[in-house]
Amino acid sequence: MVDLADSRPVQRTKAALFDAFVELVLERRYDQLKVADIIARAGSGARPSTSTMRARTSC
């Protein structure tokens, strides 16, 4: 089975989501962030799977 976790599209999506998170956390408080806002800022058309994102409480 092919592991897609390290594929280039997945890496680009993770990087875009991380960059969007950093931008938004600099604009507003952490507790005001919503996953939907991060996704919209990243320009991702689909919700990333939970396997690529840790829960907010685990940070």
C-alpha positions, 0 to 999 in steps of 0.5 A: 500500500502506498503511504500518501502522508509524505506525498508532495500534495500532502506536504503542500497542504500541511505547509499552507495550513500551518502558514495560515494558522500562523497568520491568523494567530498573529491577527487574533487570539488563539481561542478565537480561531476556528478550523474553518478560518484556517482552511479558508485562509489556506485556500484548501478546498476540502477539509484535511483529514484528522490524520494530518492535524492534531487536536487543539487540546494536544498542542 
